[in-house]
Amino acid sequence: MAQSQADAPSLSAYAAATADLNAWVEVDLEAMAANVAAIRSVLQPSTEVIAVIKANAYGHGAVPLARWLESQGVERLGVAWVSEAVALRAAGVQSPIIVMGHAFPGDAASCVSYDITCTIHSKHLADAFSAAAQAAGRKAMVHLKVDTGLHRFGNGDEEVVELAEYCRRLPGLRVEGIWTHMANADEEDDGFSVEQLERFRAVRERLDWIPYAHAANSATAFRRPALHFDGVRAGISLYGICPPNTPDPGLRPALSLKARLARVFELREGEGVSYGLTWRAPRDSVAGLVPVGYGDGWRRSLGNVGEVLVDGQRCPMVGRVCMDQFLVDLSALARRPQEGDEVVLLGQQGSEQITADSVAELCGTISWEVVAALLPRIPRVYRSGDTVVTLEGGSAG
Ligand SMILES: *Cc1c(COP(=O)(O)O)cnc(C)c1O
């Protein structure tokens, strides 16, 4: 794969697409395709991939990626909110969509008309979905969730069996799926998954008329084949990031966060930068202003500890991160960079790489939060090899 060498003639489309962007999230579709293949490589051919694209596809851009995933034959999509599913349908996405989070009775009509599969947690919600479906002359496809020990959404064993039988009798519903979610999927010791599996299996045996079961997130998919069932809900792995304590099937990070230096200037020894002047130049220095801040989801706690890549070298972030920009110390570079030069906050430049995991560690969080935090103000640019791909609904192109 070509690296981002702005002088390579084949990259002119890319250079043109990003020339006037202060910052952009670049999504490498070749890496995405490799990740889908890597996930499939651990699955039986009959097991579906449920691509989890909640939270704006973990910052990668939900609508364009949903379209792309659809074009790649990925079977289903998973989101957390009904509104996320509605936005995908409104944009023309046709794949089956499972809402894994909470729905209200007031969501029933739009879910029925948009053919969105919700997870039903109560008889009250089941009634609303059945009524809406009947009014529309259709059946509402629904899933049920078993709380096998995570104690987040779902219903306990007895409750879910009763709810399932209740839903089965409602004229407007078709109970297509039953699912659960692991608590310790990526913990060093994921032994609790075995207990959860036993509980889930026991419920499934009692509800053997429900055709579709799913239980695995990324870590579970790679660590516990017994939990694959009919589909795996792949989130972080789809984006090329391997969960902790999990064998890596050859994932490639798809997301880079890049920016262009907005200002390059000299600092005299002792002069400070950014609010509070928390960093002072230890000697005469060259500073660069990067037009990305916590208002874009770039964490404030990275101030004075994070690094970025300029000219293929690590440069320290200095001073506090502001809402819309932060500063870097460019003094160690052989060349004085210029306004407009590329800065890599996440991703590769030359032989150096900044991973979501390394940024997460500096912020005391996990890679999921680092990428999902990247807000929509930053345009998304989709790229396949050296070409910029225009994906409808993407903000660039
Ligand atoms: C977010 C989520 C997933 C995806 O998890 P990853 O670890 O990102 O693969 C799967 N299932 C549920 C219920 C989720 O909320």
The ligand as an SDF file (V2000), in Angstrom:
LIG
                    3D

 15 15  0  0  0  0  0  0  0  0999 V2000
  -20.7480   -1.9410   20.6930 C   0  0  0  0  0  0  0  0  0  0  0  0
  -21.2730   -3.3100   20.7580 C   0  0  0  0  0  0  0  0  0  0  0  0
  -20.6820   -4.3500   20.0280 C   0  0  0  0  0  0  0  0  0  0  0  0
  -19.3760   -4.1930   19.2770 C   0  0  0  0  0  0  0  0  0  0  0  0
  -18.3110   -4.4090   20.1900 O   0  0  0  0  0  0  0  0  0  0  0  0
  -16.7800   -4.3650   19.7020 P   0  0  0  0  0  0  0  0  0  0  0  0
  -16.0340   -4.7240   20.9260 O   0  0  0  0  0  0  0  0  0  0  0  0
  -16.5300   -2.9610   19.2770 O   0  0  0  0  0  0  0  0  0  0  0  0
  -16.6530   -5.3420   18.6080 O   0  0  0  0  0  0  0  0  0  0  0  0
  -21.3010   -5.5740   20.0290 C   0  0  0  0  0  0  0  0  0  0  0  0
  -22.4450   -5.7680   20.7260 N   0  0  0  0  0  0  0  0  0  0  0  0
  -23.0190   -4.8060   21.4570 C   0  0  0  0  0  0  0  0  0  0  0  0
  -24.2640   -5.0920   22.2030 C   0  0  0  0  0  0  0  0  0  0  0  0
  -22.4510   -3.5530   21.5170 C   0  0  0  0  0  0  0  0  0  0  0  0
  -23.0190   -2.5950   22.2610 O   0  0  0  0  0  0  0  0  0  0  0  0
  1  2  1  0
  2  3  1  0
  2 14  2  0
  3  4  1  0
  3 10  2  0
  4  5  1  0
  5  6  1  0
  6  7  2  0
  6  8  1  0
  6  9  1  0
 10 11  1  0
 11 12  2  0
 12 13  1  0
 12 14  1  0
 14 15  1  0
M  END
$$$$
